[in-house]
Amino acid sequence: MRRLAGLVLAVPWLALAASPTLAAEAAAEGGGGIWYKGLIALAAGLGLGLAAFGAALGQGRATAAAMESIGRNPNSADRIFTPLIVGLALMEALALYALVIAFFLQGKV
C-alpha cells in the first residue's frame, strides 16, 4: 500500500518537473508557440504504454479463463481454442492500433 501511495505521489511530481525543461527548450528555439510538441510526445508515450498494459491484462485474463475451463472440462478444448485465439488476436490488434497512432503523433512533432 505504501508503494502505491508513493507511486501516486511521484507521477504528478514528475509531470510538474518536466514543465521547466519544456519551457527552456521552447525559449531556446525562439518561440512560445511550440509548447504543444512536448504534449504530443507525452500523449504518444502514455497512450502506447496504457494500450500495451491493457492488452497484456486482457490477454492474461482470457488465457487464464480458457485454461481453467479446459482444466474443468478437457473435452471442450477444441470448442474453446478457436474463440480464444480470435479474442487474443483482437486484443493484440487494439494494441497495434495504439502503436500506429503513437507513430502518427510522433510524426507531428
Secondary structure, DSSP 8 states (H G I E B T S, - for coil): -HHHHHHHHHHHHHHHHHHHHHHHHHHHTT-STTTHHHHHHHHHHHHHHHHHHHHHHHHHHHHHHHHHHHHH-GGGHHHHHHHHHHHHHHHHHHHHHHHHHHHHHHHT-
